[in-house]
Each structure stands twice: as structure tokens, then as C-alpha cells.
Amino acid sequence: MGQPLRSFDDLPEPTERPQWLVLDVSLVGANGERWRAVGLGETVTAALTWARESAPEGTWWLVSDWADLFGD
């Protein structure tokens, strides 16, 4: 026998929500390569690190610019 579904309004509100940053990150390589990535993290440093780690391997990437995509 199925269980009745609870109303959305009856769901408990989480007491602590992690603050995630979503950044649009521009990266530049040593030979002029360019890459854009999305960075996610609880801090700007963590989000920029995520973006650098998601770039193609074999190039040392420098963060040249970033902007908020989502968040407070």
C-alpha cells in the first residue's frame, strides 16, 4: 500500500544551507590558449580551483577573469 505524499509546505526547512558560488571563469594558457569554464565552490578560491581543474590537461592555466553566474 502506498504512502500519502506530504504537501510541499509541510516539508521541513533545512537549518543550514551551504553557500555555493557559481562562477564563469576565463582562463589563459602560457601559449595564448583560452578556455572558459564554470567554477563551483563554497569560496571564490574553491570555485576558481574547480574551474582550473576542469580545463584541458597539458597546459598551465592562469585565471584571467571571473564573474558570478549564480548566488548571493
PyMOL Python script that loads the backbone (N, CA, C, O; Angstrom):
from pymol import cmd

cmd.read_pdbstr("""\
ATOM      1  N   MET A   1       0.829  -1.153   0.000  1.00  0.00           N
ATOM      2  CA  MET A   1       0.000   0.000   0.000  1.00  0.00           C
ATOM      3  C   MET A   1       0.893   1.242   0.000  1.00  0.00           C
ATOM      4  O   MET A   1       1.875   1.303   0.739  1.00  0.00           O
ATOM      5  N   GLY A   2       0.556   2.215  -0.816  1.00  0.00           N
ATOM      6  CA  GLY A   2       1.357   3.433  -0.937  1.00  0.00           C
ATOM      7  C   GLY A   2       1.192   4.371   0.247  1.00  0.00           C
ATOM      8  O   GLY A   2       0.197   4.321   0.972  1.00  0.00           O
ATOM      9  N   GLN A   3       2.175   5.211   0.422  1.00  0.00           N
ATOM     10  CA  GLN A   3       2.149   6.222   1.472  1.00  0.00           C
ATOM     11  C   GLN A   3       1.621   7.537   0.894  1.00  0.00           C
ATOM     12  O   GLN A   3       1.936   7.864  -0.250  1.00  0.00           O
ATOM     13  N   PRO A   4       0.845   8.283   1.636  1.00  0.00           N
ATOM     14  CA  PRO A   4       0.360   9.566   1.132  1.00  0.00           C
ATOM     15  C   PRO A   4       1.536  10.542   0.993  1.00  0.00           C
ATOM     16  O   PRO A   4       2.463  10.535   1.803  1.00  0.00           O
ATOM     17  N   LEU A   5       1.481  11.373  -0.040  1.00  0.00           N
ATOM     18  CA  LEU A   5       2.514  12.371  -0.244  1.00  0.00           C
ATOM     19  C   LEU A   5       2.256  13.568   0.656  1.00  0.00           C
ATOM     20  O   LEU A   5       1.110  13.966   0.864  1.00  0.00           O
ATOM     21  N   ARG A   6       3.336  14.141   1.188  1.00  0.00           N
ATOM     22  CA  ARG A   6       3.205  15.326   2.021  1.00  0.00           C
ATOM     23  C   ARG A   6       3.179  16.559   1.133  1.00  0.00           C
ATOM     24  O   ARG A   6       3.795  16.589   0.068  1.00  0.00           O
ATOM     25  N   SER A   7       2.472  17.551   1.579  1.00  0.00           N
ATOM     26  CA  SER A   7       2.426  18.829   0.872  1.00  0.00           C
ATOM     27  C   SER A   7       3.810  19.471   0.918  1.00  0.00           C
ATOM     28  O   SER A   7       4.550  19.312   1.889  1.00  0.00           O
ATOM     29  N   PHE A   8       4.149  20.197  -0.143  1.00  0.00           N
ATOM     30  CA  PHE A   8       5.433  20.902  -0.195  1.00  0.00           C
ATOM     31  C   PHE A   8       5.582  21.837   1.006  1.00  0.00           C
ATOM     32  O   PHE A   8       6.675  21.971   1.557  1.00  0.00           O
ATOM     33  N   ASP A   9       4.500  22.475   1.406  1.00  0.00           N
ATOM     34  CA  ASP A   9       4.542  23.400   2.535  1.00  0.00           C
ATOM     35  C   ASP A   9       4.809  22.696   3.861  1.00  0.00           C
ATOM     36  O   ASP A   9       5.215  23.338   4.830  1.00  0.00           O
ATOM     37  N   ASP A  10       4.589  21.395   3.914  1.00  0.00           N
ATOM     38  CA  ASP A  10       4.798  20.639   5.149  1.00  0.00           C
ATOM     39  C   ASP A  10       6.228  20.126   5.286  1.00  0.00           C
ATOM     40  O   ASP A  10       6.591  19.598   6.338  1.00  0.00           O
ATOM     41  N   LEU A  11       7.042  20.270   4.249  1.00  0.00           N
ATOM     42  CA  LEU A  11       8.411  19.767   4.314  1.00  0.00           C
ATOM     43  C   LEU A  11       9.248  20.633   5.239  1.00  0.00           C
ATOM     44  O   LEU A  11       9.087  21.853   5.262  1.00  0.00           O
ATOM     45  N   PRO A  12      10.141  20.013   6.005  1.00  0.00           N
ATOM     46  CA  PRO A  12      10.966  20.813   6.926  1.00  0.00           C
ATOM     47  C   PRO A  12      11.972  21.662   6.145  1.00  0.00           C
ATOM     48  O   PRO A  12      12.478  21.240   5.105  1.00  0.00           O
ATOM     49  N   GLU A  13      12.249  22.839   6.650  1.00  0.00           N
ATOM     50  CA  GLU A  13      13.233  23.745   6.055  1.00  0.00           C
ATOM     51  C   GLU A  13      14.618  23.363   6.594  1.00  0.00           C
ATOM     52  O   GLU A  13      14.785  23.239   7.807  1.00  0.00           O
ATOM     53  N   PRO A  14      15.599  23.176   5.729  1.00  0.00           N
ATOM     54  CA  PRO A  14      16.940  22.851   6.236  1.00  0.00           C
ATOM     55  C   PRO A  14      17.447  23.976   7.141  1.00  0.00           C
ATOM     56  O   PRO A  14      17.210  25.155   6.877  1.00  0.00           O
ATOM     57  N   THR A  15      18.145  23.594   8.205  1.00  0.00           N
ATOM     58  CA  THR A  15      18.631  24.602   9.142  1.00  0.00           C
ATOM     59  C   THR A  15      19.882  25.303   8.610  1.00  0.00           C
ATOM     60  O   THR A  15      20.065  26.500   8.833  1.00  0.00           O
ATOM     61  N   GLU A  16      20.730  24.571   7.919  1.00  0.00           N
ATOM     62  CA  GLU A  16      21.936  25.177   7.364  1.00  0.00           C
ATOM     63  C   GLU A  16      22.056  24.794   5.901  1.00  0.00           C
ATOM     64  O   GLU A  16      21.988  23.618   5.544  1.00  0.00           O
ATOM     65  N   ARG A  17      22.233  25.786   5.071  1.00  0.00           N
ATOM     66  CA  ARG A  17      22.433  25.537   3.654  1.00  0.00           C
ATOM     67  C   ARG A  17      23.841  25.998   3.281  1.00  0.00           C
ATOM     68  O   ARG A  17      24.239  27.109   3.629  1.00  0.00           O
ATOM     69  N   PRO A  18      24.584  25.167   2.587  1.00  0.00           N
ATOM     70  CA  PRO A  18      25.911  25.631   2.170  1.00  0.00           C
ATOM     71  C   PRO A  18      25.776  26.759   1.150  1.00  0.00           C
ATOM     72  O   PRO A  18      24.896  26.723   0.290  1.00  0.00           O
ATOM     73  N   GLN A  19      26.634  27.741   1.249  1.00  0.00           N
ATOM     74  CA  GLN A  19      26.654  28.841   0.294  1.00  0.00           C
ATOM     75  C   GLN A  19      27.568  28.439  -0.859  1.00  0.00           C
ATOM     76  O   GLN A  19      28.789  28.408  -0.705  1.00  0.00           O
ATOM     77  N   TRP A  20      26.992  28.137  -1.989  1.00  0.00           N
ATOM     78  CA  TRP A  20      27.767  27.749  -3.163  1.00  0.00           C
ATOM     79  C   TRP A  20      27.863  28.935  -4.105  1.00  0.00           C
ATOM     80  O   TRP A  20      26.882  29.637  -4.350  1.00  0.00           O
ATOM     81  N   LEU A  21      29.053  29.144  -4.624  1.00  0.00           N
ATOM     82  CA  LEU A  21      29.275  30.135  -5.654  1.00  0.00           C
ATOM     83  C   LEU A  21      29.333  29.429  -7.000  1.00  0.00           C
ATOM     84  O   LEU A  21      29.893  28.339  -7.113  1.00  0.00           O
ATOM     85  N   VAL A  22      28.761  30.045  -8.003  1.00  0.00           N
ATOM     86  CA  VAL A  22      28.839  29.541  -9.373  1.00  0.00           C
ATOM     87  C   VAL A  22      29.452  30.676 -10.186  1.00  0.00           C
ATOM     88  O   VAL A  22      28.850  31.738 -10.342  1.00  0.00           O
ATOM     89  N   LEU A  23      30.665  30.435 -10.706  1.00  0.00           N
ATOM     90  CA  LEU A  23      31.410  31.471 -11.407  1.00  0.00           C
ATOM     91  C   LEU A  23      31.636  31.108 -12.866  1.00  0.00           C
ATOM     92  O   LEU A  23      31.848  29.943 -13.202  1.00  0.00           O
ATOM     93  N   ASP A  24      31.588  32.111 -13.724  1.00  0.00           N
ATOM     94  CA  ASP A  24      32.014  31.998 -15.117  1.00  0.00           C
ATOM     95  C   ASP A  24      33.479  32.432 -15.122  1.00  0.00           C
ATOM     96  O   ASP A  24      33.785  33.585 -14.820  1.00  0.00           O
ATOM     97  N   VAL A  25      34.389  31.509 -15.464  1.00  0.00           N
ATOM     98  CA  VAL A  25      35.819  31.757 -15.327  1.00  0.00           C
ATOM     99  C   VAL A  25      36.496  31.728 -16.694  1.00  0.00           C
ATOM    100  O   VAL A  25      36.294  30.803 -17.480  1.00  0.00           O
ATOM    101  N   SER A  26      37.298  32.749 -16.965  1.00  0.00           N
ATOM    102  CA  SER A  26      38.118  32.802 -18.185  1.00  0.00           C
ATOM    103  C   SER A  26      39.545  32.438 -17.810  1.00  0.00           C
ATOM    104  O   SER A  26      40.115  32.996 -16.873  1.00  0.00           O
ATOM    105  N   LEU A  27      40.113  31.499 -18.548  1.00  0.00           N
ATOM    106  CA  LEU A  27      41.474  31.021 -18.296  1.00  0.00           C
ATOM    107  C   LEU A  27      42.334  31.286 -19.526  1.00  0.00           C
ATOM    108  O   LEU A  27      41.849  31.262 -20.657  1.00  0.00           O
ATOM    109  N   VAL A  28      43.632  31.541 -19.284  1.00  0.00           N
ATOM    110  CA  VAL A  28      44.581  31.763 -20.368  1.00  0.00           C
ATOM    111  C   VAL A  28      45.787  30.855 -20.128  1.00  0.00           C
ATOM    112  O   VAL A  28      46.288  30.761 -19.008  1.00  0.00           O
ATOM    113  N   GLY A  29      46.256  30.178 -21.206  1.00  0.00           N
ATOM    114  CA  GLY A  29      47.420  29.324 -21.120  1.00  0.00           C
ATOM    115  C   GLY A  29      48.688  30.088 -21.465  1.00  0.00           C
ATOM    116  O   GLY A  29      48.632  31.221 -21.943  1.00  0.00           O
ATOM    117  N   ALA A  30      49.841  29.454 -21.216  1.00  0.00           N
ATOM    118  CA  ALA A  30      51.146  30.086 -21.441  1.00  0.00           C
ATOM    119  C   ALA A  30      51.389  30.435 -22.901  1.00  0.00           C
ATOM    120  O   ALA A  30      52.128  31.377 -23.190  1.00  0.00           O
ATOM    121  N   ASN A  31      50.789  29.704 -23.822  1.00  0.00           N
ATOM    122  CA  ASN A  31      50.990  29.949 -25.255  1.00  0.00           C
ATOM    123  C   ASN A  31      49.811  30.688 -25.888  1.00  0.00           C
ATOM    124  O   ASN A  31      49.627  30.648 -27.104  1.00  0.00           O
ATOM    125  N   GLY A  32      49.018  31.360 -25.059  1.00  0.00           N
ATOM    126  CA  GLY A  32      47.900  32.141 -25.573  1.00  0.00           C
ATOM    127  C   GLY A  32      46.600  31.379 -25.704  1.00  0.00           C
ATOM    128  O   GLY A  32      45.611  31.927 -26.193  1.00  0.00           O
ATOM    129  N   GLU A  33      46.578  30.120 -25.276  1.00  0.00           N
ATOM    130  CA  GLU A  33      45.334  29.357 -25.325  1.00  0.00           C
ATOM    131  C   GLU A  33      44.299  30.028 -24.434  1.00  0.00           C
ATOM    132  O   GLU A  33      44.642  30.669 -23.440  1.00  0.00           O
ATOM    133  N   ARG A  34      43.055  29.879 -24.792  1.00  0.00           N
ATOM    134  CA  ARG A  34      41.965  30.436 -23.988  1.00  0.00           C
ATOM    135  C   ARG A  34      40.945  29.333 -23.706  1.00  0.00           C
ATOM    136  O   ARG A  34      40.702  28.457 -24.536  1.00  0.00           O
ATOM    137  N   TRP A  35      40.360  29.402 -22.519  1.00  0.00           N
ATOM    138  CA  TRP A  35      39.373  28.414 -22.095  1.00  0.00           C
ATOM    139  C   TRP A  35      38.387  29.090 -21.168  1.00  0.00           C
ATOM    140  O   TRP A  35      38.775  29.924 -20.349  1.00  0.00           O
ATOM    141  N   ARG A  36      37.135  28.746 -21.283  1.00  0.00           N
ATOM    142  CA  ARG A  36      36.090  29.228 -20.371  1.00  0.00           C
ATOM    143  C   ARG A  36      35.561  28.021 -19.619  1.00  0.00           C
ATOM    144  O   ARG A  36      35.377  26.945 -20.188  1.00  0.00           O
ATOM    145  N   ALA A  37      35.323  28.214 -18.347  1.00  0.00           N
ATOM    146  CA  ALA A  37      34.845  27.123 -17.503  1.00  0.00           C
ATOM    147  C   ALA A  37      33.887  27.674 -16.463  1.00  0.00           C
ATOM    148  O   ALA A  37      33.884  28.869 -16.170  1.00  0.00           O
ATOM    149  N   VAL A  38      33.081  26.792 -15.917  1.00  0.00           N
ATOM    150  CA  VAL A  38      32.221  27.122 -14.790  1.00  0.00           C
ATOM    151  C   VAL A  38      32.907  26.585 -13.542  1.00  0.00           C
ATOM    152  O   VAL A  38      33.310  25.423 -13.492  1.00  0.00           O
ATOM    153  N   GLY A  39      33.035  27.439 -12.542  1.00  0.00           N
ATOM    154  CA  GLY A  39      33.632  27.025 -11.276  1.00  0.00           C
ATOM    155  C   GLY A  39      32.583  26.980 -10.188  1.00  0.00           C
ATOM    156  O   GLY A  39      31.736  27.869 -10.094  1.00  0.00           O
ATOM    157  N   LEU A  40      32.638  25.942  -9.361  1.00  0.00           N
ATOM    158  CA  LEU A  40      31.693  25.757  -8.257  1.00  0.00           C
ATOM    159  C   LEU A  40      32.471  25.620  -6.962  1.00  0.00           C
ATOM    160  O   LEU A  40      33.509  24.958  -6.928  1.00  0.00           O
ATOM    161  N   GLY A  41      31.987  26.231  -5.908  1.00  0.00           N
ATOM    162  CA  GLY A  41      32.646  26.076  -4.619  1.00  0.00           C
ATOM    163  C   GLY A  41      32.003  26.921  -3.551  1.00  0.00           C
ATOM    164  O   GLY A  41      31.195  27.806  -3.833  1.00  0.00           O
ATOM    165  N   GLU A  42      32.374  26.635  -2.316  1.00  0.00           N
ATOM    166  CA  GLU A  42      31.853  27.388  -1.182  1.00  0.00           C
ATOM    167  C   GLU A  42      32.607  28.695  -0.993  1.00  0.00           C
ATOM    168  O   GLU A  42      32.126  29.583  -0.288  1.00  0.00           O
ATOM    169  N   THR A  43      33.787  28.835  -1.613  1.00  0.00           N
ATOM    170  CA  THR A  43      34.562  30.069  -1.583  1.00  0.00           C
ATOM    171  C   THR A  43      34.996  30.395  -3.013  1.00  0.00           C
ATOM    172  O   THR A  43      34.938  29.545  -3.901  1.00  0.00           O
ATOM    173  N   VAL A  44      35.429  31.637  -3.218  1.00  0.00           N
ATOM    174  CA  VAL A  44      35.926  32.018  -4.545  1.00  0.00           C
ATOM    175  C   VAL A  44      37.140  31.166  -4.906  1.00  0.00           C
ATOM    176  O   VAL A  44      37.251  30.695  -6.038  1.00  0.00           O
ATOM    177  N   THR A  45      38.047  30.964  -3.958  1.00  0.00           N
ATOM    178  CA  THR A  45      39.238  30.155  -4.218  1.00  0.00           C
ATOM    179  C   THR A  45      38.863  28.741  -4.640  1.00  0.00           C
ATOM    180  O   THR A  45      39.444  28.204  -5.584  1.00  0.00           O
ATOM    181  N   ALA A  46      37.906  28.134  -3.957  1.00  0.00           N
ATOM    182  CA  ALA A  46      37.474  26.776  -4.301  1.00  0.00           C
ATOM    183  C   ALA A  46      36.832  26.739  -5.686  1.00  0.00           C
ATOM    184  O   ALA A  46      37.071  25.805  -6.452  1.00  0.00           O
ATOM    185  N   ALA A  47      36.021  27.742  -6.014  1.00  0.00           N
ATOM    186  CA  ALA A  47      35.373  27.781  -7.329  1.00  0.00           C
ATOM    187  C   ALA A  47      36.394  27.983  -8.448  1.00  0.00           C
ATOM    188  O   ALA A  47      36.280  27.365  -9.507  1.00  0.00           O
ATOM    189  N   LEU A  48      37.392  28.844  -8.223  1.00  0.00           N
ATOM    190  CA  LEU A  48      38.426  29.052  -9.241  1.00  0.00           C
ATOM    191  C   LEU A  48      39.291  27.801  -9.410  1.00  0.00           C
ATOM    192  O   LEU A  48      39.696  27.469 -10.524  1.00  0.00           O
ATOM    193  N   THR A  49      39.570  27.117  -8.314  1.00  0.00           N
ATOM    194  CA  THR A  49      40.325  25.865  -8.389  1.00  0.00           C
ATOM    195  C   THR A  49      39.548  24.822  -9.185  1.00  0.00           C
ATOM    196  O   THR A  49      40.129  24.113 -10.006  1.00  0.00           O
ATOM    197  N   TRP A  50      38.250  24.724  -8.953  1.00  0.00           N
ATOM    198  CA  TRP A  50      37.389  23.790  -9.691  1.00  0.00           C
ATOM    199  C   TRP A  50      37.478  24.084 -11.185  1.00  0.00           C
ATOM    200  O   TRP A  50      37.634  23.172 -11.998  1.00  0.00           O
ATOM    201  N   ALA A  51      37.378  25.367 -11.539  1.00  0.00           N
ATOM    202  CA  ALA A  51      37.425  25.754 -12.953  1.00  0.00           C
ATOM    203  C   ALA A  51      38.771  25.395 -13.576  1.00  0.00           C
ATOM    204  O   ALA A  51      38.814  24.856 -14.683  1.00  0.00           O
ATOM    205  N   ARG A  52      39.874  25.686 -12.879  1.00  0.00           N
ATOM    206  CA  ARG A  52      41.211  25.344 -13.415  1.00  0.00           C
ATOM    207  C   ARG A  52      41.363  23.846 -13.586  1.00  0.00           C
ATOM    208  O   ARG A  52      41.935  23.391 -14.577  1.00  0.00           O
ATOM    209  N   GLU A  53      40.856  23.066 -12.630  1.00  0.00           N
ATOM    210  CA  GLU A  53      40.982  21.607 -12.710  1.00  0.00           C
ATOM    211  C   GLU A  53      40.115  21.014 -13.809  1.00  0.00           C
ATOM    212  O   GLU A  53      40.369  19.898 -14.262  1.00  0.00           O
ATOM    213  N   SER A  54      39.088  21.752 -14.246  1.00  0.00           N
ATOM    214  CA  SER A  54      38.225  21.234 -15.309  1.00  0.00           C
ATOM    215  C   SER A  54      38.747  21.581 -16.704  1.00  0.00           C
ATOM    216  O   SER A  54      38.214  21.088 -17.698  1.00  0.00           O
ATOM    217  N   ALA A  55      39.775  22.415 -16.789  1.00  0.00           N
ATOM    218  CA  ALA A  55      40.359  22.789 -18.081  1.00  0.00           C
ATOM    219  C   ALA A  55      41.185  21.627 -18.641  1.00  0.00           C
ATOM    220  O   ALA A  55      41.600  20.747 -17.887  1.00  0.00           O
ATOM    221  N   PRO A  56      41.425  21.617 -19.948  1.00  0.00           N
ATOM    222  CA  PRO A  56      42.204  20.531 -20.550  1.00  0.00           C
ATOM    223  C   PRO A  56      43.596  20.398 -19.935  1.00  0.00           C
ATOM    224  O   PRO A  56      44.235  21.391 -19.586  1.00  0.00           O
ATOM    225  N   GLU A  57      44.048  19.161 -19.810  1.00  0.00           N
ATOM    226  CA  GLU A  57      45.375  18.893 -19.255  1.00  0.00           C
ATOM    227  C   GLU A  57      46.465  19.262 -20.253  1.00  0.00           C
ATOM    228  O   GLU A  57      46.206  19.407 -21.448  1.00  0.00           O
ATOM    229  N   GLY A  58      47.683  19.411 -19.748  1.00  0.00           N
ATOM    230  CA  GLY A  58      48.827  19.668 -20.609  1.00  0.00           C
ATOM    231  C   GLY A  58      49.179  21.135 -20.731  1.00  0.00           C
ATOM    232  O   GLY A  58      50.155  21.486 -21.393  1.00  0.00           O
ATOM    233  N   THR A  59      48.388  22.007 -20.094  1.00  0.00           N
ATOM    234  CA  THR A  59      48.642  23.440 -20.114  1.00  0.00           C
ATOM    235  C   THR A  59      48.518  23.965 -18.698  1.00  0.00           C
ATOM    236  O   THR A  59      47.638  23.544 -17.947  1.00  0.00           O
ATOM    237  N   TRP A  60      49.394  24.882 -18.335  1.00  0.00           N
ATOM    238  CA  TRP A  60      49.266  25.544 -17.055  1.00  0.00           C
ATOM    239  C   TRP A  60      48.354  26.733 -17.261  1.00  0.00           C
ATOM    240  O   TRP A  60      48.698  27.654 -18.002  1.00  0.00           O
ATOM    241  N   TRP A  61      47.190  26.730 -16.613  1.00  0.00           N
ATOM    242  CA  TRP A  61      46.165  27.740 -16.832  1.00  0.00           C
ATOM    243  C   TRP A  61      46.224  28.828 -15.774  1.00  0.00           C
ATOM    244  O   TRP A  61      46.379  28.546 -14.586  1.00  0.00           O
ATOM    245  N   LEU A  62      46.098  30.079 -16.215  1.00  0.00           N
ATOM    246  CA  LEU A  62      46.036  31.235 -15.347  1.00  0.00           C
ATOM    247  C   LEU A  62      44.625  31.810 -15.426  1.00  0.00           C
ATOM    248  O   LEU A  62      44.086  32.004 -16.515  1.00  0.00           O
ATOM    249  N   VAL A  63      44.035  32.079 -14.268  1.00  0.00           N
ATOM    250  CA  VAL A  63      42.707  32.700 -14.239  1.00  0.00           C
ATOM    251  C   VAL A  63      42.872  34.159 -14.647  1.00  0.00           C
ATOM    252  O   VAL A  63      43.614  34.906 -14.009  1.00  0.00           O
ATOM    253  N   SER A  64      42.179  34.564 -15.710  1.00  0.00           N
ATOM    254  CA  SER A  64      42.286  35.945 -16.158  1.00  0.00           C
ATOM    255  C   SER A  64      41.083  36.793 -15.764  1.00  0.00           C
ATOM    256  O   SER A  64      41.191  38.016 -15.675  1.00  0.00           O
ATOM    257  N   ASP A  65      39.937  36.156 -15.527  1.00  0.00           N
ATOM    258  CA  ASP A  65      38.733  36.910 -15.182  1.00  0.00           C
ATOM    259  C   ASP A  65      37.678  35.934 -14.675  1.00  0.00           C
ATOM    260  O   ASP A  65      37.692  34.753 -15.019  1.00  0.00           O
ATOM    261  N   TRP A  66      36.762  36.444 -13.852  1.00  0.00           N
ATOM    262  CA  TRP A  66      35.608  35.639 -13.447  1.00  0.00           C
ATOM    263  C   TRP A  66      34.454  36.558 -13.098  1.00  0.00           C
ATOM    264  O   TRP A  66      34.638  37.732 -12.775  1.00  0.00           O
ATOM    265  N   ALA A  67      33.261  35.992 -13.172  1.00  0.00           N
ATOM    266  CA  ALA A  67      32.040  36.720 -12.847  1.00  0.00           C
ATOM    267  C   ALA A  67      31.046  35.764 -12.217  1.00  0.00           C
ATOM    268  O   ALA A  67      31.020  34.578 -12.547  1.00  0.00           O
ATOM    269  N   ASP A  68      30.227  36.278 -11.310  1.00  0.00           N
ATOM    270  CA  ASP A  68      29.163  35.480 -10.687  1.00  0.00           C
ATOM    271  C   ASP A  68      28.128  35.075 -11.707  1.00  0.00           C
ATOM    272  O   ASP A  68      27.656  35.906 -12.483  1.00  0.00           O
ATOM    273  N   LEU A  69      27.772  33.811 -11.714  1.00  0.00           N
ATOM    274  CA  LEU A  69      26.653  33.342 -12.523  1.00  0.00           C
ATOM    275  C   LEU A  69      25.415  33.158 -11.674  1.00  0.00           C
ATOM    276  O   LEU A  69      24.293  33.334 -12.149  1.00  0.00           O
ATOM    277  N   PHE A  70      25.623  32.800 -10.403  1.00  0.00           N
ATOM    278  CA  PHE A  70      24.505  32.491  -9.522  1.00  0.00           C
ATOM    279  C   PHE A  70      24.980  32.653  -8.114  1.00  0.00           C
ATOM    280  O   PHE A  70      26.129  32.335  -7.807  1.00  0.00           O
ATOM    281  N   GLY A  71      24.134  33.137  -7.255  1.00  0.00           N
ATOM    282  CA  GLY A  71      24.473  33.227  -5.839  1.00  0.00           C
ATOM    283  C   GLY A  71      24.182  34.593  -5.295  1.00  0.00           C
ATOM    284  O   GLY A  71      23.780  35.506  -6.017  1.00  0.00           O
ATOM    285  N   ASP A  72      24.394  34.716  -3.994  1.00  0.00           N
ATOM    286  CA  ASP A  72      24.153  35.994  -3.309  1.00  0.00           C
ATOM    287  C   ASP A  72      25.377  36.873  -3.392  1.00  0.00           C
ATOM    288  O   ASP A  72      25.371  37.991  -2.875  1.00  0.00           O
TER     289      ASP A  72
END
""", "prot")
cmd.dss("prot")
cmd.show_as("cartoon", "prot")
cmd.util.cbc("prot")
cmd.orient("prot")
